[in-house]
């Protein structure tokens, strides 16, 4: 059997596991480079190919699951040496695991804008916030969304969990195409009290407060399991947005730590939820493994419902990992346009149409999934709001080639563009850099001095896209 990873994935999946085993805590940079060059691969995985003979099915249900601040290698199927994620690993074995998948931005709300609109965050005023932190910005209800377009084509739509695209009274999932909403509006909340960054209570059903002081991940897992288990009379979209493993670093049962954070919030400490004085690698591991178990419960409910075969399940993180995340071999983390800030674990399963046990190194990012889901569901984008993503439907179902295109990112103080294996990057230093990702996924070997023409070409491509976006 051929190796499942092409040259583009040499910095990929099991390099993290190999690195951890070979290096230990005191590894040198030279040892790390050696470990990266010798990836361990899963012999059961094979490079992606569309199913043959071609199969047909009805329009799929769509279960789109987001973790929150989960790092690229935080799943055992992506190389984590210490976190065990059997349910997500099984999902990957049953579908396609993407090694070069990216979020639409480097923080929470801009990525969600790019998913819901299928467009660069900088096309909308609300998307300029990185991330939304007050009530002045949000996703305008007049803007078409994945949910509104699917609803108009006959889908039931629901969002459970974190919204983070604006606050009441002006912004809400139920104003932007979702028939049902149960979750939190803000970017973070304390897992038991449901208090947000400003001390506000932040658990809602629709636009009304909903009181439940149990651990938040338990609550939304129950809600999602109930939703997928219903006797639906039409295809459905469920956006399931966990806050796990986002700070504060509180696992199920940590009631004393919860009480201390609540005390600080009520005393006016607006930084209490950031939990800068808490957490650990072990606590983070506990939270990620709880996320995995929770997703397993939702997938089990889906299977019991008899809808598993005709449901497309997609899992990803909203951006790169944070303080305790495991991102090896990538550099950078949440907030940065280095690989560690935007490359995310991404898994797709659709038993009716796509074979399992596959891996893909195709470079993709969040707006591509919006375009793909719309096409698979038979919905059309709004002509006045053209998508920035490329539909992968033909590639996934028929094996059509995906033409080389540019993946674009912009955040305050940083810029990046990927074309094929090459990435143009300018960080806060203001220096233009160029990396060949298939040989250097850690972005340490700057090729800019030796590839001046390529650098100029990619910089010009970035600037052409940027010229069409809103200014900060």
N, C-alpha and C positions, 0 to 999 in steps of 0.2 A: 504493500500500500504506500502511496506517495505521502510525503510529509504534509500535514494540513496547513502549514504556514508558508506563505511565499516570502520572498526576500523582504517585502515591505514590513513584515511582522517580526523581524528578527529581534526588535526591542520589545516584543509583545508578551503574550500570555504567560508562558511559564518561565520566562526569564526572571520574573520576580521570585518565584519559588526557588529557582536554581541559585539566584543571587543570595537569597536569605540562607540557604543551606550551606553555600560555599564560603560566604563572607563573614557572617557573624557581625556582632556589633562594632568591631574595630576594623572593618574592611577598608582597604586603601582604594583610591580611585583606580589604580591600575588593576587591582583584583576585580573591581566592579566591572570594568570594561571587558575583562576576560569572561566574567560570568554572563554579561549581556550577549556576548557573541556565541554562546552555547545554549540556546533555548531548549527546554524540555517540552516535548509536544505530546498531545493525547493521541495515541495511535487509533482511537476510535473516530476521531474527527477527520473530515475530508474537505477539500476546498469546495466552496459553494458551486452548485450547478442547479439550474431550474429542473423541476421534476419532469420526467419523461416516462411514459407518454403524458401529454398535457391532460390535467384533470380539471374538472369544472365543479363549481359549488355555487351556493347562493351568496348574496352579499354578506360579508362577515360581520359578526359582532366584533367590537373593538374594545379591548381592555388595555388601556395605556397606563402603565405604572411608573411613577417617578420616585426614586429615593432622593434624599436631600443632603447634599454635600458628600456624597459617597465617592471615594476615590477610585481611580481607574483599576487598581489592583486590589481592591478591598474584598473581592469575591475569591473563593478558592479556585474557581474555574478561570480566573484571570491572574492567578499567581500568588495570592496571599499565603504566606507561610504559617499564619497563626489563626486566621478567621475561617470558620467552617460554614459554608452556605449550601447545604445539600439540595434545598428546594430550587434555588436559582440555578445551581449546577445542573439539576435534572431538566429544568426548563431549557437550558442551553443545549443539552444532549438531544432534546426533542425538537430543536429548531436550529436557528442560525445564530452564531456568536460573532459579533463584529469587533475586530481588533483596532480599527482605525475610525471609530465613530466619535463624533464631537458634539458638545452642547452648542446651542446658539449663541451663548455668551458665557462670561466667567463668573456670574453671580445669578442669584435666584430669579428675580422678577424679569430681567431682560430675556433670559432663556424661555421663560413661560410665555412672554409676548411672542417670541419667535415660533414657538409651537402653536399657540392658539391662532396666530395670524398667518403663519407660513412665510413671514417676511423678516427682514433684518430689524432688530429692535429699534434702530435709529430712524425708521420710517414713521414712528408714532411718538408723540410727545411723552406718553407714559413710559415708553421704552428707553428714554434717555436717563431715567433714574437707575442707578446701579448700586444697590437695588432700591425699590420704593421704600421710603422710611416715614412718610407722612401722608396726609389725606389730600394733598394737592395734585396728585397724579394718579392715573389709572388707565385701564383699557376702555376706550370710548365705546359705549353701547352701540353706536352706529357703525362701528367697524365690523365687517364680516369675520367670523371665526370658524375654526374647525367645527365647533359644535353647531353654530347657526347654519352653516352650509350643509352639514349632515342632517340636522333636524329638518331643513327645508326639503331634503331628498328622501324623507321618510323614516329617519332614525329617532329613537328615544335617546335622550342625552342626560347624563348626570356627571357631577363632579363631587368627589368625596375627598376631603383632606384640605391641603394648603392651597389657597387661591393666590395670594400675593400679587394681584394685578389691580389693586385699588381697594378703597374702603367705602362703606356706606356713608352717605345716602346715594352717592353718584355712581358707584361702580360695584358690580356684583356679577357672579356667574349667571344668575337668573336674568340679568339684563343683557347678557352677551351670548345667549344661545343654549344654555344648559337648562333643561326642564327642572332639574332637581339639584340642590346644593346642600351638602352637609359638611361643615368643616370650619377652618379658621381663615380669616381675611389677611392677617399680617404675615410677616416674614419669619417670626418665631413665637413660641409660646411655652410657658412652663407646663410640663406634661400632665400634672395633676390639677392645679388650680385653674388652668387655661388663661392665665394672665399674660398679656402681651407686653411689649417693650415699654409702653407707657403706663402699665398697670391696669389697662382696660381688660374686661372679660372678652374672650375671643373664641367662643364656640357657638356656631349658628346652624339652624336648620332653615333653609331659605334665607330670609332677611330678619329672622327673629332669633333672639338668644335661646340657646338650648342648654339646660343645666345637666351636667354629668361630670363628676369629679374623679372618675376613674382614670387610669393611665391612658393617655390619648391614643397610643397605637392600638390598644385593645378595642377602643370604641370604634375607630374608623375601619378596623379589620372586620368587626361584626357588621357594620353597615354595608361594607363592600360585599361581604359574603351573602348578606341578605339580598342585595341588588342583583348579583349575578345568578342567584338561585331562583329568582322570580320566574313566573310563567309569562314571559314577554310575548306580545303579539306582533312585534316588529323588531328589526335589527336594532342594536343599541350600541352607544358609545359610553364607556365609563372611564373618565379620567380619575385615577386613584393616586393621590399625591400625599405620600407619607412625609412627615417632618423628620423621621428617623433617618440618619443618625446626627441631625443638626443639633447644635448646642441649645439648651443647657444639657450637660452630660448626666442625664438621669435615666436610669433603667427602671423597668417595672419592679416595684418594691422599694425603691429608694425614697421612702417617705420623709426621712429626717433631712436629707439633702434638699428635697422639694420644699419642706417647711422653711428652711433657712433662706432659700432663694425668694420665696414668697415674702418672708419678713423684710428682706432687703428691698424688694420691689415696692412694698407698701410704705417703706420708710423714705421712698423717693429716689432710690438708687437706680438710675436709668440704664446702668451698665450691668445690672445683676444677671440678666439672661445671657449675656455674653460668656459668663462663667469662666473668666480668665484665671480664676484661682482654683478651678476644679477640673475634673476629668482625668483620664489616664488611658494608656493603650488598652489595658484590660477592660475598662468601662466602655470604651469605644467598641471593642470586640463584642461585648455583651449586647450593645445596642444594634450592631449590624446583624448579629446572629438572631436577635429578636425580630428584626425586619425580615430576615429570610423565613423564619417560622410563620410570621404573619402572612407573607405572600403565599406561603405553602397552604395556609388555611383557606385563603381566597381561591386558590387554584383547585383545592379539593372541593370546595362548594361548586365551582364551575363544572367540575367533572361529574359531581352528583346530579347536576341539573340536566345533564345530557346534551349540553351545548358546546362541550370542549372542542369537538371536531370542527365546528364552524365558527370558532372564535379566534380572532387574531389577538395574541397577547404580545405586548411589547413592554420591555423593561429597560430603564436607563436611569442615570443620575442627572440632576438639573445642572450640575457643573462639577468641576474637579473637587478633590478632597480638601479637608481642612486640617486642623492641628494634629490629630492623632491618626490621620489616614495613611494608608500604605500605597504609594504611587510608583514604586520602583518599576522601571528605570527612568521614569519621566521626571523632569525638573519643573519646579513651580507648583503652585496649588491654587485653590479658589481665589478669584480676583485677578489672576494673571492670565495673559494669553500665551504663556508657555504651555507646553503640552499637558503638564500636570494640572493646569487650571481649566482646560476645556476638553481634553480627551476623556471619555467616560465609558464605563461598561455598558454594552447595549446588546440586547437579546431579543430575537423575534421568533415566535412560534405560531404556525397556522397549519394544523395537521391536515386539513382538507386539501391544501394546495402546495405546501412546502415540506420537503423531506427534512428529517432531523439529522443530527450528528454532523452538522456542517459548520464551517468557519469561513468568514469573509474578511479580506483586508481592503475592501473598497472604502475609500475615504467618503464619509457621509456626515451630515450634520443635521441639527434639529429641523430646520425648515424643509429638508428633504422628506422627512416622515410625514409632515402635514400634506405635502403634495401627493405622496404615495397613498396615504389613507383616503384622501378625497377620491383619487382615481379608482382605488379598489372598491370603494363604496358607491361608485357611480355618480358622484357629486362633482360639480364644476366650480372652479374658483370664480369669484366675482370679477367681472371684466375691469372694473374701476380700481381694483386692488390686486394687481398681478403678483403672483407668488415669486419669492426669491429662491425657493427650493426646487429641486429636480425630482420628479416622480421616479421611483425605482420599481414601479409596478411591472413594467415590461421586463426588466432585468430579473426580478424575483419569480415571475410566473412563466416567462418564455425564454429566459436566457439572453435577452437583448443586451447589447453592449451599452454601457453608460458612458457617454462622451466625456472626455476630460474637461473639467470645468473648475472654476475657482471657488474655494470656500473662504469666506470673508468674515473677519471679526474686527470690531472697534470698541474699545472702552477708553475711558478718560486716561490719557497718558500712555496708551499702548495701541499698537495696531498689528494685525497679522493677516496673512493670506496664504493658503495652501493650494498649490497646483501640482497634481501628480505627487511625486515624492519630495518636492521642494517646498520649503516654507520660508516666506519673507516675514521678518519679525522686527519691530522696533519697540523696545521697552522704555521704561522711564528714564533710562540713560540718554535717550535721544539718538542712539546709534543704530543705523540700519544693519541688520544681520541676515544671513542666509544659511539655512540648514538643509542637509539632505537626509530626510527622516529615515529612509530605509537603512542607512548606514549609521545614523546618529540620532536615535529617537530621544536621547537625553539632551540634545541641543547644546553640545559643548564645542563642536568643531565648526566655527564660523567660516563659511566658504565665500563670504562677500568679497574679500580682496582678490579672489581668484576667478570669480564669476560676475564680473562687473556688468556685463550685458544682461545676464539673466536677472540680476538684482534690479537693474533699472526697469526691466520689463515687468517684473512682479510689483515693484513699487508703483509704477504707472497704472497697473491694473487696479491696485488697491485704491489709488487716488481717484480713479474714474468712478468707482462705486461710491466712495465716500462723498464725492461731489453731489450725488443725488439724495443724500440723507439730510435729516434735520441737524442743525448745529446744536451743540451743547449750550 
